[in-house]
Amino acid sequence: MHKYLKTIVFIGGAFAGVVTLLGIQSLAGNNGVAAALQNQTASAVVRNYGLLAIGLVGIVTAIIRLSMADTQQRQDKRSDLFDRFQKSSEMLNSENIAVRQAGLYTLAEIAKEQPNEFYVIVQSLFCGFLRQASVEQWNNEAENIKIQETADCPFEPIAWGPVRADIQDAIELFSKSRKVIKNSVNIEKAAEFKANLRGLYIPGGSFQHIDLTGCDLDTAKLDDAAFVAVTFNGVSLVGASMKRTQFWSCQLKDLFVNYTDMRWAFFSGGVLSVAVDGPVKLDATLADDLEFEGDIFDALSPEPVTGEIKKFPHYTQPFERGEALHAMRTRMHSDTKS
């Protein structure tokens, strides 16, 4: 609207100048401008100012109309966004996975268009969707969970079913929104938003370059998953299961663990610092290139950490899960023999 306003003011000013100049010239004749000013009659003055007033009224009217049109346009856009938001939210309950995925992507676009109004709401919807989908997946994989608990060889990965495509999309869109929306951190702080991903069920999944900073992953099931360059800073993992989980070049600062099962987890690259507030099952393998911030475990832990930490040579790139586990098993077996 502002560019139209400037144009109208410019045209109005030019119009007023032209009207005044024409009035002066019509009275001047051949006597010049000075004579015209001296001989200008009262009627000519009234006429010129009348034309100027009419022009100003026209300009004000145009401004009002533009303002009303702009307001209506913004209202229509906002109404359209709410309509799209409602329809997209309903799509998440569809039995068709493609429809659910379309709903997720539309919600992400809405959050990007109006972050101050929709960002936190959309992120909360993503979290709610992931919690519900995780319950469904957990029930479907109940037999595999039972098999894993009684497995003879702890180093062998369980044949988990693939992570559902809509779950994968929801996690990646949640992270992408944090990265592409300006001031997303400030928006979350202002709303006191904390991502509730309790019970997230993604065993056997593979994720790269996602941001899970500050998320609540209590009781999450992350067994046999592989994470590459993922940010876990400030994540709560109370009661979470991370058996045989691989972390490659991940940021794991200020993890909070309590009754967390980290047996046979593998860490390479990145940074790790953990605060313990209860018993932890641990027999993790740490590559030489892993950096630590402070003590890996808080010395004030009320109960000792069970298991041990094994050092493992540095690798320049992630293995396929089977290769990595085979390498880990071979190294640990050789350590036992020696």
Secondary structure, DSSP 8 states (H G I E B T S, - for coil): -HHHHHHHHHHHHHHHHHHHHHHHHHHHTTSHHHHHHHH--HHHHHHHHHHHHHHHHHHHHHHHHHHHHHHHHHHHHHHHHHHHHHHHHHHTT-S-HHHHHHHHHHHHHHHHHSHHHHHHHHHHHHHHHHHHHHHHHHHHTHHHHHHHHT-S-TTS--------HHHHHHHHHHHHHHHHSTTHHHHHHHTT---B-TT-B-TT-EEES-B-TT-B-TT-B-TT-EEES-B-TT-B-TT-B-TT-EEES-EEEEEEESSEEEEEEEEESSEEEEEE-S-EEEEEEEETT-EESS-SS-TT-SS--EE--EEE---SS---HHHHHHHHHHHHHHHHH-
